């Protein structure tokens, strides 16, 4: 049985050995296009969740206690079909759960308004479900409040790229890495977060490509780098602008490309040449003086055919959009939009690209059509605020553990206590299912058909590895919609996909039949031909030109501390290879958990005499649980690193509302903390 991996945005093709409707082994597809014929440890062993998943639809005792008397008599009578399940939930038949959910949503709309409901999710399921989810919210419930977990990851990539080149996605396929002369990786621990992309980068390096790796700590990919740059926290924009200024001053720019393909360069150039934060500024930063010479070398290297790749180390900052746009400026300035050259945002979730493509965003309809102002909804952080303000009363959630992976968890938990209704569609028990009023157990990617869009814009058709009697997310949504008077007649996911294509032009030439033969990269023409590389002749902006934008760096955080000789503890977070996101699907695997079973706090070894083996962290927003400490030389003095995989550790309680200025992606990569020795 072949399908597509359910984890990161690489979208690796997988082959499963199945016995008695149980997956016993997963191995790579030898000619896998996205995987390159390889799999990481999660792809190989991360299937045990299938034996530990949610199997029943659940309704909380508390919800029934509060709502039973308000229900119509015909629903009250059917409550006898509920059976005690555990200390919090009844087990419910699917139709009863659907009828109660539909009744409650209608009740809230009548009592308050359609805009008192928000719909959040879509990046972990197929595009059929994501498209129908936003369609249900916008066109049936009549709420504009639709969002997905791109809000906490790559929304700044969409924002930053769209303003310059008109398309907020990768311009190249993964195999273009082999055609690049220079590979520039910034803010991506690629070997841990996107292993099969890292594999290509390492192979390309061995074949002769130059490799530049930039991060705030030493990461494994740096072992292969020609230039490894360790930056102070929150200095991406400072660094990227300094490279741009160096290129302009040294006349390392591609003038022909700029003149023919771009606009607003002269204005950008003037502002950049007057920017005081250039390569010489790094000489003022003790411990970072050599970055000046590294900038000089990098400016020369990226005049060659270059792919710029980045991850959440760029986007999860208050200037994430601006930093992404600065990367785009470098790519345009160097003429690097061609085969083996371009931009490659490394998306984190298996379908976060697809969820955005089909309109699971408050400010874009399907195919990135901008709605009129009155139909622009709230971003998730604003939804949380409006719950606390009493204006949002209900959340419909599809596969997004908001009570774990989002920032400012003290605030979010307080907000969710105020909700009148929380409906969740999920595969695994997690923090949000614990708080839900109604939980619909739905099929996982390994139990259903559907299309997923990976980080290179490639549509993969997933096929079920095992049989399940549970509904897909879209089936739950369809049934709810029909209880609101719709007449949706979808019988299979392919039916939904065909309707989705009518609104998403970039998918137009795709079909299940074609995707069975080969995964395709959008935009896909009517004849089925796809687009491995974008922007070869013109950009996707309204005028077809690349638009330069200047963004000033604002002094703050660790950089300001260094200038003042101030010592504060700064925390940075990320992923570990064996676990994934909230770890709900990876924890059940003994092989994965044996490799990494808890979040570990990395501390520089010079602090051994002042930091104990177990600590808590405290910020002005909240406090972590007890954390084990590992002393290492991989992080710098007074900087800390940990993962956020295990909810019990409360890592995301440490982060507040500081976020990207434009799209409110959380500032997960830098927060000041206090260490409490235990």
C-alpha positions in Angstrom: 0.0 0.0 0.0 1.4 3.4 -0.9 0.4 6.8 0.4 2.0 10.0 1.8 3.6 10.7 5.2 1.4 12.4 7.7 4.0 14.6 9.4 6.1 17.5 8.1 5.7 19.6 5.0 8.1 17.6 2.9 5.3 15.2 2.0 7.3 12.0 1.6 5.8 9.1 -0.3 5.5 5.9 1.8 4.9 2.2 1.3 3.2 0.3 4.1 3.2 -3.4 5.0 -0.3 -4.1 6.3 -1.5 -7.3 8.0 -5.0 -7.9 9.4 -5.8 -4.2 8.9 -2.8 -3.1 11.0 0.3 -1.3 9.7 3.3 -3.4 10.6 6.0 -1.5 8.8 6.5 1.7 6.7 9.3 2.1 4.2 10.3 4.7 1.6 9.0 4.5 -2.0 12.2 4.0 -4.0 11.3 6.5 -6.7 9.6 8.9 -4.3 9.6 12.4 -5.9 9.4 14.4 -2.7 11.1 12.0 -0.4 14.0 11.3 -2.8 13.6 7.7 -2.0 14.3 8.1 1.7 12.4 8.5 5.0 13.2 10.0 8.4 12.6 8.2 11.7 9.1 9.7 12.0 8.1 8.5 8.6 9.3 5.0 9.3 8.1 4.5 12.8 5.4 7.1 13.4 2.4 4.9 12.7 1.7 3.4 16.2 -0.8 6.2 16.8 -3.3 4.2 14.7 -3.6 1.7 17.6 -4.0 4.5 20.2 -6.3 6.9 18.4 -9.7 8.3 19.3 -12.3 5.7 18.3 -15.6 7.2 19.7 -17.5 10.4 19.3 -17.7 12.1 22.7 -20.0 14.7 24.5 -19.0 16.1 27.8 -21.1 15.5 31.0 -20.8 19.3 31.7 -22.2 20.2 28.3 -25.2 18.0 28.7 -25.8 19.2 32.2 -25.8 22.8 31.0 -27.8 22.3 27.8 -30.2 19.4 28.1 -33.1 21.5 29.3 -32.6 24.0 26.5 -32.7 21.3 23.8 -35.9 20.5 21.8 -37.8 17.6 23.2 -36.8 15.2 20.3 -33.1 15.7 21.3 -33.8 15.4 25.0 -35.4 12.0 24.4 -32.4 10.8 22.5 -30.0 11.6 25.3 -30.8 8.1 26.6 -28.5 6.9 23.8 -25.5 8.5 25.6 -23.2 6.1 27.5 -20.6 7.0 30.2 -17.2 6.7 28.6 -14.7 8.1 31.2 -14.6 10.7 34.0 -15.4 13.5 31.6 -17.3 12.2 28.5 -20.3 10.3 27.3 -19.9 8.1 24.2 -22.3 9.3 21.6 -23.7 7.8 18.3 -22.5 9.9 15.3 -25.9 11.2 14.3 -26.8 12.2 17.8 -23.5 14.1 18.2 -24.1 15.8 14.8 -27.7 16.8 15.7 -26.6 18.2 19.1 -23.7 20.1 17.5 -26.0 21.6 14.8 -28.6 22.5 17.4 -26.0 24.3 19.6 -24.5 26.2 16.6 -28.0 27.4 15.6 -28.8 28.3 19.2 -25.6 30.5 19.4 -26.3 32.1 16.0 -29.8 33.0 17.1 -28.8 34.1 20.5 -25.8 36.1 19.4 -24.8 36.3 15.7 -23.0 34.2 13.1 -19.9 36.2 13.8 -19.8 34.8 17.3 -18.4 31.6 15.9 -14.9 31.0 14.7 -13.6 28.0 12.7 -9.9 27.1 13.2 -7.9 24.3 11.6 -7.2 22.5 8.3 -3.5 22.1 8.1 -3.4 18.5 9.4 -6.1 17.1 7.2 -6.7 16.9 3.4 -7.6 19.9 1.2 -11.0 18.5 0.6 -11.8 18.8 4.3 -10.0 22.2 4.6 -11.9 23.7 1.6 -15.3 22.4 2.8 -14.5 23.6 6.4 -14.0 27.2 5.3 -16.9 26.9 2.9 -19.2 25.8 5.8 -17.9 28.7 8.0 -18.2 31.4 5.4 -21.2 30.4 3.3 -23.4 28.4 5.7 -22.7 29.7 9.2 -21.9 33.1 7.7 -18.9 33.8 9.8 -15.7 35.3 8.3 -13.6 34.0 11.2 -11.5 31.2 9.6 -7.9 30.5 10.3 -5.4 27.7 10.5 -2.1 26.9 12.2 -0.1 28.9 9.6 -0.8 31.6 12.1 1.9 30.2 14.4 4.3 29.3 11.6 4.6 30.5 8.0 2.0 33.2 7.7 4.9 35.7 7.5 6.3 33.8 4.5 3.0 34.2 2.7 2.9 37.9 3.7 6.5 38.7 2.9 6.7 36.9 -0.4 3.3 38.0 -1.7 4.2 41.7 -1.4 7.4 41.2 -3.5 6.8 38.4 -6.0 3.0 37.9 -5.7 3.0 34.3 -4.6 3.6 33.2 -1.0 5.0 29.8 -1.7 8.2 28.1 -2.8 9.3 29.0 -6.3 11.3 25.8 -6.7 10.9 22.1 -6.2 13.1 20.2 -3.8 15.2 18.7 -6.5 16.2 22.2 -7.7 18.6 22.0 -4.7 20.8 19.7 -6.9 21.0 22.4 -9.6 22.0 25.2 -7.1 25.5 26.5 -6.9 24.9 28.1 -3.5 22.4 27.0 -0.8 21.5 29.7 1.8 19.7 28.3 4.9 18.6 30.6 7.6 16.5 29.9 10.7 15.9 26.3 9.8 17.2 23.3 11.8 16.7 21.4 8.6 18.1 18.0 9.7 15.6 17.9 12.6 12.5 19.6 11.1 12.7 18.7 7.3 15.2 15.7 7.2 14.7 14.8 3.5 15.3 18.4 2.5 18.5 18.3 4.6 19.5 15.1 2.9 19.3 16.8 -0.5 21.3 19.8 0.8 24.1 17.6 2.1 24.2 15.6 -1.1 24.3 18.9 -3.1 27.1 20.1 -0.9 29.1 16.9 -1.5 28.6 17.4 -5.3 30.1 20.9 -5.1 27.5 23.4 -4.0 28.5 26.1 -1.5 26.5 26.0 1.7 25.7 28.9 4.0 23.9 28.1 7.3 22.6 30.8 9.6 21.1 30.3 13.1 21.3 31.6 16.7 22.9 28.3 17.9 25.1 25.6 16.5 22.9 23.1 14.5 23.9 19.8 12.9 23.7 21.2 9.3 26.6 23.5 10.1 29.0 20.5 10.0 28.6 20.6 6.3 28.6 24.4 5.8 31.2 26.5 4.0 30.0 29.5 6.1 28.3 29.0 9.5 26.9 32.2 11.0 25.8 32.4 14.6 23.5 35.4 15.0 22.3 37.2 18.2 18.6 36.6 18.9 16.2 38.7 16.8 18.8 40.0 14.3 17.7 38.3 11.1 16.5 41.6 9.4 19.7 43.4 10.6 21.8 40.6 9.0 19.8 40.3 5.7 19.8 44.1 5.2 23.5 44.2 5.8 24.1 41.7 3.0 21.8 43.7 0.7 23.8 46.9 1.4 27.1 45.0 0.8 25.8 43.8 -2.5 24.8 47.3 -3.6 28.0 48.9 -2.4 30.2 46.3 -4.1 28.2 46.3 -7.3 27.3 42.6 -6.9 23.8 43.0 -8.1 22.2 41.7 -11.3 21.4 45.0 -12.9 19.9 43.4 -16.0 17.5 41.3 -14.0 16.5 44.2 -11.9 15.9 46.5 -14.8 13.9 44.0 -16.8 12.0 42.1 -14.0 11.7 44.5 -11.0 10.4 47.9 -9.9 11.1 50.3 -7.0 14.8 49.3 -6.8 16.1 52.9 -6.9 14.0 54.0 -3.9 15.0 50.8 -2.0 18.7 51.3 -2.9 18.8 54.9 -1.6 17.2 53.8 1.7 19.5 50.8 2.1 22.6 52.9 1.4 21.6 55.2 4.2 20.9 52.4 6.7 23.3 52.7 9.6 22.8 49.0 10.5 25.3 47.5 8.0 28.1 45.0 8.3 30.2 47.4 10.4 27.6 47.4 13.1 28.5 43.8 13.9 32.0 45.0 15.0 30.2 46.7 17.9 28.7 43.4 19.1 31.2 41.6 21.3 31.4 37.9 20.2 29.9 38.6 16.8 32.6 40.7 15.2 33.5 38.1 12.5 30.0 38.4 11.0 31.3 41.5 9.1 33.7 39.3 7.1 31.1 36.6 6.7 28.7 39.1 5.2 31.4 40.1 2.7 31.8 36.4 1.6 28.1 35.6 1.5 27.4 38.6 -0.7 29.8 37.2 -3.3 28.5 33.6 -3.0 24.8 34.5 -3.6 25.7 36.2 -6.9 25.8 32.6 -8.1 22.7 30.4 -8.7 21.3 30.3 -5.2 18.3 28.8 -3.3 17.3 30.6 -0.2 15.6 28.3 2.3 14.2 29.2 5.7 12.1 28.0 8.5 10.4 29.3 11.7 13.7 30.8 12.9 12.9 33.6 10.4 9.1 33.8 10.7 8.4 33.5 14.4 9.5 37.1 15.2 7.9 40.5 15.4 9.6 41.3 12.1 9.0 37.9 10.4 7.2 39.3 7.4 10.0 41.9 6.9 12.7 39.3 7.2 11.1 37.1 4.6 10.7 40.1 2.4 14.4 40.9 2.9 15.2 37.4 1.7 13.1 38.0 -1.4 14.9 41.2 -2.0 18.2 39.3 -2.0 16.9 36.8 -4.4 15.7 39.5 -6.8 18.8 41.6 -6.4 21.0 38.6 -7.3 18.7 37.5 -10.2 18.0 34.2 -8.5 14.7 33.1 -9.9 15.5 30.3 -12.3 16.0 26.5 -12.4 18.3 25.8 -9.4 17.6 29.3 -7.9 14.8 30.8 -5.9 13.0 30.9 -2.6 12.0 27.8 -0.5 10.0 28.4 2.7 10.2 25.1 4.6 6.6 24.6 5.7 6.0 22.6 8.8 2.7 20.8 8.6 1.7 18.1 6.0 -1.0 20.3 4.5 -0.5 23.8 5.8 0.3 25.0 2.3 -2.9 23.4 1.0 -5.0 24.8 3.9 -3.9 28.3 2.9 -4.4 27.6 -0.8 -8.1 26.6 -0.3 -8.9 29.6 1.9 -8.5 28.7 5.6 -7.3 32.2 6.3 -9.3 35.2 7.6 -8.1 37.5 4.9 -8.1 35.2 1.8 -10.8 33.2 0.1 -9.8 30.1 -1.9 -7.0 30.8 -4.4 -5.9 33.8 -2.4 -8.7 36.1 -3.5 -9.1 39.0 -1.1 -12.6 39.4 0.3 -14.2 42.8 0.8 -13.4 44.4 4.1 -16.6 43.4 5.9 -15.9 39.7 5.1 -12.3 39.7 6.5 -12.3 37.7 9.7 -10.2 37.6 12.8 -6.8 36.0 13.1 -6.6 33.4 15.9 -4.9 35.8 18.5 -7.8 38.2 17.8 -10.3 35.4 18.3 -8.8 34.7 21.7 -9.2 38.4 22.6 -12.8 38.5 21.4 -13.6 35.4 23.5 -12.4 37.4 26.5 -14.4 40.4 25.3 -17.5 38.3 25.2 -17.9 38.5 21.4 -16.8 35.0 20.3 -19.0 32.3 21.9 -18.1 29.2 20.0 -15.1 27.6 18.2 -15.2 24.7 15.7 -11.8 23.2 15.6 -10.4 20.8 13.0 -7.1 19.2 14.0 -5.4 22.1 15.7 -4.3 21.8 19.4 -4.7 25.5 20.3 -4.4 24.7 24.0 -0.8 23.5 23.4 0.9 24.8 20.3 -0.2 28.5 20.5 1.5 31.2 22.7 0.3 32.8 25.9 -1.4 29.6 27.2 -2.5 31.2 30.5 -4.6 33.7 28.5 -5.8 31.0 26.0 -6.9 28.7 28.8 -8.7 31.5 30.5 -10.4 32.4 27.2 -11.5 28.8 26.6 -13.2 28.7 30.0 -15.5 31.4 28.7 -16.5 29.6 25.6 -20.2 28.6 25.3 -19.3 25.8 22.9 -16.2 24.0 21.7 -16.5 21.4 19.0 -13.4 19.4 17.9 -12.6 17.0 15.1 -9.6 15.0 16.0 -7.6 11.9 15.5 -5.7 11.8 18.9 -6.5 12.8 22.5 -4.8 16.0 23.2 -5.1 19.2 25.2 -8.0 20.6 23.2 -10.0 17.4 23.3 -9.8 17.5 27.1 -11.7 20.8 27.0 -14.1 20.1 24.2 -17.9 19.9 24.6 -18.2 17.6 21.6 -15.4 15.5 20.0 -15.8 13.9 16.6 -13.3 11.1 16.2 -12.2 11.3 12.5 -10.0 9.4 10.1 -6.3 10.1 10.0 -4.3 10.5 6.8 -3.5 6.8 6.9 -7.2 5.8 6.9 -8.6 8.0 4.1 -8.2 9.3 0.6 -7.5 12.9 -0.1 -5.0 15.5 -1.5 -2.2 17.1 0.5 -0.1 20.0 -0.7 3.5 20.0 0.5 6.1 22.8 0.9 7.1 22.6 -2.8 3.5 23.1 -3.9 3.1 19.5 -4.8 -0.3 17.8 -4.6 -0.1 14.2 -3.4 -3.0 11.9 -3.4 -3.2 10.0 -0.1 -4.8 6.6 -0.1 -5.9 4.6 3.0 -3.5 2.1 4.4 -6.1 0.6 6.7 -9.8 0.6 6.8 -11.8 2.7 9.3 -15.5 3.2 9.9 -15.0 6.7 11.3 -15.9 9.7 9.1 -13.4 12.0 7.4 -13.5 15.6 8.5 -15.3 16.6 5.4 -18.0 14.1 6.1 -18.6 15.6 9.5 -18.7 19.1 8.0 -21.1 17.9 5.2 -23.5 16.4 7.7 -23.5 19.6 9.8 -24.0 21.7 6.6 -27.0 19.6 5.6 -28.5 20.1 9.1 -28.4 23.8 8.2 -30.5 23.3 5.1 -27.7 22.6 2.6 -28.1 19.7 0.1 -24.5 18.6 -0.2 -24.4 15.2 -1.9 -20.7 14.3 -1.8 -20.2 10.6 -1.5 -16.5 10.4 -1.7 -13.5 12.8 -1.2 -13.0 13.0 -5.0 -16.4 14.6 -5.3 -15.3 17.4 -2.9 -12.0 17.8 -4.7 -13.9 18.4 -8.0 -15.9 21.2 -6.4 -12.8 22.6 -4.7 -11.0 22.9 -8.1 -13.8 25.2 -9.3 -12.7 27.8 -6.8 -9.0 27.1 -6.7 -7.7 27.8 -10.2 -4.1 26.6 -9.4 -5.5 23.1 -9.0 -7.6 23.1 -12.1 -5.7 20.6 -14.2 -5.3 18.1 -11.3 -7.5 15.0 -10.9 -7.5 11.9 -8.8 -6.7 10.0 -11.9 -3.7 12.2 -12.8 -2.5 12.3 -9.2 -2.5 8.5 -9.0 0.1 8.6 -11.8 2.2 11.3 -10.4 2.1 14.1 -7.7 1.8 17.5 -9.4 3.0 21.0 -8.5 0.6 23.9 -8.8 -0.3 25.8 -10.9 -1.5 22.8 -12.9 -2.8 23.5 -16.4 -5.9 22.0 -17.9 -3.8 19.4 -19.8 -2.2 18.2 -16.5 1.2 19.8 -17.0 2.5 21.3 -13.8 5.0 23.9 -12.6 8.2 22.8 -10.8 9.7 26.3 -11.0 7.8 29.6 -10.8 8.6 33.1 -11.9 10.8 32.2 -14.8 9.5 34.9 -17.1 7.4 37.1 -14.9 6.3 37.3 -11.2 2.8 36.7 -9.9 2.2 40.3 -9.0 -0.5 42.3 -10.8 2.1 44.0 -13.1 4.3 40.9 -13.4 7.2 42.7 -11.7 9.2 41.9 -8.6 8.7 44.7 -6.0 11.5 45.9 -3.8 10.5 47.0 -0.2 12.9 48.4 2.4 12.3 47.6 6.0 14.3 49.2 8.8 15.7 47.0 11.6 14.7 48.1 15.1 17.2 47.7 17.8 15.9 45.4 20.7 16.5 42.3 22.7 19.8 40.5 22.9 21.5 42.9 20.4 20.6 45.8 22.6 21.8 43.8 25.7 25.2 43.2 24.0 25.6 46.9 23.3 24.8 47.8 26.9 26.8 45.0 28.4 23.6 43.6 30.0 23.1 39.9 30.9 19.7 38.4 30.6 18.5 34.9 29.9 16.9 34.5 26.4 14.9 31.4 25.4 14.5 29.9 21.9 12.4 26.9 21.0 12.1 24.4 18.2 11.6 20.7 17.3 13.4 17.4 17.9 13.5 14.9 15.1 11.8 12.0 16.8 8.7 14.0 18.0 6.3 16.1 16.0 4.5 19.3 17.0 2.2 18.4 20.1 3.7 14.8 20.0 0.1 13.3 20.1 0.8 11.1 17.1 4.5 10.4 17.8 4.4 9.6 21.5 2.7 6.2 21.0 5.7 5.0 19.0 8.2 3.3 21.4 11.0 3.7 18.9 10.4 7.4 18.6 9.8 8.1 22.3 12.9 6.0 23.2 14.9 8.6 21.2 13.3 11.6 22.8 10.8 11.3 25.6 10.8 14.8 27.2 11.6 18.4 26.5 15.2 19.1 27.6 16.6 22.6 28.3 19.9 23.2 26.7 22.2 25.5 28.7 25.8 26.5 28.0 28.3 24.6 30.0 29.9 27.6 31.5 26.8 28.0 33.7 27.3 24.5 35.4 28.1 26.1 38.7 25.0 28.3 38.8 22.3 26.2 37.2 21.0 23.0 38.8 20.1 19.8 37.0 16.4 20.6 37.2 14.8 24.0 36.8 11.7 26.0 36.0 11.6 28.9 33.7 9.5 32.0 34.4 8.6 34.9 32.1 6.3 37.9 32.6 3.6 35.8 31.0 3.8 32.5 32.8 5.9 29.7 34.2 7.0 26.3 32.8 6.9 23.0 34.7 10.0 21.3 35.9 12.6 20.8 33.1 15.7 18.6 32.9 18.9 20.5 32.0 21.5 19.4 29.6 24.8 21.4 29.5 26.3 21.8 26.1 28.5 24.1 24.0 25.9 24.2 21.2 24.1 27.2 22.7 25.8 30.4 23.7 26.1 31.8 27.3 22.9 33.3 28.6 20.9 31.7 25.8 18.6 28.7 26.2 17.0 26.2 23.9 14.2 23.7 24.4 11.5 21.9 22.4 7.7 22.4 23.1 6.5 18.8 22.2 5.1 17.8 25.6 2.2 19.8 27.0 3.0 18.9 30.6 6.1 21.1 30.5 4.1 24.3 29.7 6.7 25.8 27.4 4.2 27.9 25.6 3.0 29.4 28.8 6.2 31.5 28.7 5.3 33.4 25.5 3.0 36.3 25.3 1.2 38.3 22.6 4.3 39.8 20.9 4.0 38.8 17.3 4.7 39.6 13.7 3.4 43.2 13.0 1.3 42.2 10.0 0.1 38.7 10.5 0.4 38.1 14.3 2.6 35.0 14.1 4.0 34.6 17.7 7.5 35.6 18.7 8.4 32.0 19.7 12.1 32.5 19.0 13.0 34.9 21.7 11.6 35.5 25.2 13.3 36.8 28.3 13.1 34.3 31.1 14.2 33.8 34.7 15.7 30.5 35.7 14.4 29.0 39.0 16.8 26.3 40.3 15.1 23.3 41.9 
